[in-house]
């Protein structure tokens, strides 16, 4: 056999031996482009909708987007019920209030319009409205026995990634624990990404959601459940988000930059769906639950330290992410950590937790972080010593 052919075959066989097995469910229709919110009526009709529950929050309603979506739905001859009483970090009480308000309306399609809170609350309402019971009954995955209503997700912020996932994060009122309630049936059938929408968002929301999206991309890329498909989504999301944040910081009205941000955030959500997250989210969630630090801000606090801590476990993957955005000159974990810190500073986000709250007893936070499901997928195993170190770095 020709030596060059033999060499090529040998390389091919070696590559095959290194193939990673994965099982990823993809089923979202993605509609992208400026002005695409106006298509929500048509897209709801495509889902055989007649009676539409429109879930949003007061800020999005004030911006006029609820009225615009309502108008589009009515123009298609659909009956519409607006529920805009959604709070940040939605609880089981928010879900129950929504279910109670809409029960007699009997919707056959749900439209979620807003940030992660509105989308998660809409998913929660979908669970309880169709299957009965309480949100806690759906904590985990695949707990819904009955069919759920088809739904449309329309993010107005570039960050949460909820539009690409089959999970709703709902806080339990009794102890503020975040319940991850998942089911493939609750995933949005259609997602509308309209770059016109996030341009009017408040500066603090833009900052927090942008850092959350970046954390999704960087964490999912190195998750222990990462695979070729999730890494494809995560690396492309990271490139889009890294470039997009610089441009919106210069010009908040840059429609192309917002397109990059929205698409990057969606791809990062798809990466989470195909893999998982890690220690930054595990350490951030208790800060939100116990001290009401907004989720994006909490993640922005923990991410730089986690990037440095994980360096020894995933140096090659961090190097790829650093090269993707032109970073070089030192260890990749430090490069990525420094880049995240720079973005945080330019957005005006706090560098340390002490700028927001005073923590006197770290033991409960450490216990909470170690109990977080997301932490089990961190490339460097989480233990008490590591979590203590991470919290000490952000204090």
Helices and strands as residue ranges (DSSP letters): H 3-17, E 29-32, G 36-39, H 40-46, E 51-55, H 58-62, H 65-75, E 79-83, H 92-102, G 103-105, E 109-114, H 116-131, G 135-138, E 140-141, E 150-155, G 162-164, E 167-171, E 178-182, G 184-186, E 190-193, G 198-200, H 203-222, H 228-250, H 255-274, H 279-291, H 295-310, H 315-324, H 332-347, G 353-355, H 363-370, G 373-377, H 384-394
